[in-house]
Amino acid sequence: MSARNSSRRDYHIVVLGAGCPGERADFRVLLLAQFVQNIWIESYDPTIEDSYRKQIEVDSWQEARIQFSVLTEVYLGTAMHVGDNPTTVPSYYTQTSTHTLYRELYMKTGQGFLLVFSITSQSSLNELSDLREQIIRIKDDENVPIVIVGNKSDLDQDRMVSRQEAFTVSQNWGNAPYYETSARRRANVDEVFIDLCRQIIRRDNNHSSQDYDDEANSPTEKKHKRRRFGRCVIL
């Protein structure tokens, strides 16, 4: 096994943000489709969850393999799928309840989070604060790897959120990295995922070093090389 392959790790990344009723496609899904498949989607038929996989190289030496599970709101229609089983959804409130359960589950298991808003929607930025607070509460950790993403940078003429306002949010959140992206033009799409993976790897290496020190102090503990497995989820 090569040194590069031996350093490959699997991670669970969660993409969170406000959905936009009435739009033909969820901008979080568009970001993911560009990153994973390098395609632009004009419209799609949303289900509650789909899966993708992608292997990426970080800083020319660290490989990260990511599984993407897509979780989206279903605003229209009454049917959605959970896994392979069709489920009848009698109302939007039932859909919201199901979505909330999935979101809390993925917050528990996520190792890093993309918090995405549209620069054309002030309310989508406002919602991120509640999402971040929920992540911190569920994980009991104020230093969870986070990247803030302002999507739709190609619609600057329709901008409702200034760059300065977004940078202020970033500073208030401990200087969390902030990027403006365009899923349509594929601007900064790779960068946001690479940055988040880099944060997770740095944190993972720090934890691994601490675990190694703990094992070295234990005469009976066997040393094992560990691989971490996970997914990337969009919510």
N, C-alpha and C positions, 0 to 999 in steps of 0.2 A: 504494500500500500504506500503510495507516495505521501510526502509530507503534506502536500496540499489536500489530498483526500482525507488524511487523518485529522485535518483541522476543520473539516466540514461540520457544520452544526445546523440543526433545524430549529426554527423559531415560530412563535405564534404572535402575529401582529394583528391588531384590531383597528379598523377604520370607523370612526364615529363622526356624526354630524347631523344637521337638520335636513330632513327630506323636504322636497319642494312639490306639493300637490299640483297637478295640472301639467307638469313638465313631461315630455315624452321619454326622458331618460334621467335617471338619478345621477348627479354629477360625481358622486362617490364611486358608482359603478363604472362611469366613464374613465375616471382616473385609473382604476384597477385594470380595466380592459386595455388601456394604453400601456400600462406597465407590464402586464403579463403577456398580452398577445400583440401589442403594437398595432392596435386597430382603433378606429373611431366609430362609435355606435350612435346612429341617429335616433333610434328608438328600439325598445325591447319589451318583451312581455315579462313583467317581474314575477318571480316566485319568492318564497320566504328565504330560500337558501340554495346556493349553487357552490361548486367547488372548483378551484384552479390550483395549479402548482407551478412554481418557478424556482429555478436555482440561479443565484446571482453570485458575483465575485465582489468582495469588499476590500478596497485598498490593495488589490493585486495579489493578495496572499490568503485571505480568509474567505472560504466559500460558505454561503448560507443558503439552505434549501427551505423554501417557504411554501406552505399549503394555504391557499386562499379559500375561505368559505364565505360566500356572499349572502348577507342577510339584509333584506330591504323591506320598507313599508309597502303594503299593497293598498293603494288608495281606491282603486276601482275594481268592481267585480266582487264575488262572494266566495271564490274558491282559491285555495293556495295549497302548496305541497310542503309537508314536513318530511324531509328525507324522501323516501319512495312512496309515502302514503298520502293520498289526496285527503284533504281535510276541509269540511264545509265551514265557512266563516260567516255567521249570520249578520255581523255588523262590524263597523270600523273599530268599535271599542273592544271587541273580542280580538281583532287583529292587533290592536295596540297592546293588549294584555299579553298575548303570545310573544310579541316583539320584545316587550320589557323583560320577560323571563329569559329569552335568548340573550339579550344585551347584558343582563346581570351575570349570566353564566360565562360569557366571553370576557367580561371585565375581570372575573376571578382568574381565568386561565391565561389572559393576555400578558405578554412580556413587554410589549411596547404599543403605543397608541398614536395613530394619526388623527388629529382633531381637525375636521375639514368644514369650512364655511364657504359661502359664495360672496365675492366682493360686491355683488349686486344686491345683497340682502343683509340689512342690519340685524334682523332678527336671527339669522343663521349664525352670526357671530355671538350674539347674546346667549344663545343656547349652549355654547361651548363651556361657559363657566360652570353651569350645572353638571354637565357631563364630566368635567375634570373633578369637581367635588365628589361626584359619585364614584369615580375611579379611585380617588384617594381614600374614601371611606371604605369601599369594598376591599381594597388591597392593604389598607392600613399602612400606607407608604406615600410620603410626599415627594419622593424622588423617582417616581416611575418614569421611564423614558417616554417622552412626548415630542411630537413635531406638530406645529400649527401650520395649517395649509389654507391659504386664501385662493380658491379656484376661480376660474373664469377671468383670468387676467387679460384675455383677448377682448373682453367687453368693458374696457376701461372707460368708455364714454357713458356707460350705465353704472359706474361705480357709486356705491352707497357707503362703503367702508374705506376710509383713507388708510394709506400705508402707515401713517403716524399712529392712528388708533390701534391698528393691529400690532405694531411694534410695542406700544404701551402695554397691551395685553401680554405680549411675550416677556417684557421686563417684569411685570407683576407676577408672572409664573416662573420666576427664577431664571430668566433669559432662555426660555425654551426656544429652540430654533423656529424661525418663521420663514415660509416660502410663499411666493405667489406663483400659481401654476395655471396652465391652460391645457385641459385634457384634449381640446380640439386641435391645438397646435403642438401638442406633446412638449410643452415648455416646462422644465423643472420637474417632470414626472418621475424620472429615475432618481433625481437628486433627493427627493423627500423620503423615498423608501431606503435608499442607501444611508442617508443620515440617521434614520431611525435604527436600522440594523447596526450601524456603527456604535450607537449609544448602547444597544442591547449587548453587543459583543464586549464592549468595554466593561459594562456592569457584570456580565457573565464571567469574564476573566478575573475581575476583582474577587468575585465570590469563589471561583475555582481556586484562586491562590490562597484564600482564607481556609477553604476546605482542605487543601493540601497541607497547610501548616497544622491544622487540627489532626489530620491523619498521621503526619510525621511524629506528632507527640504521643501517638497511641501505638504501643509495641505490638498489639494484636490485630490492628486494622489493616486489611489488605488494600493496596493501592489499585484502583481501577481507572482506566481512561473512560470518561463518560461522554455520551452524546445526548444532546437535548432535542426533543422532538416537539413540533408545534404546528400552528396554522396561522394564516393571516385572515382575519375576518373583517368584513365591511358591514357597518351598521348605519 
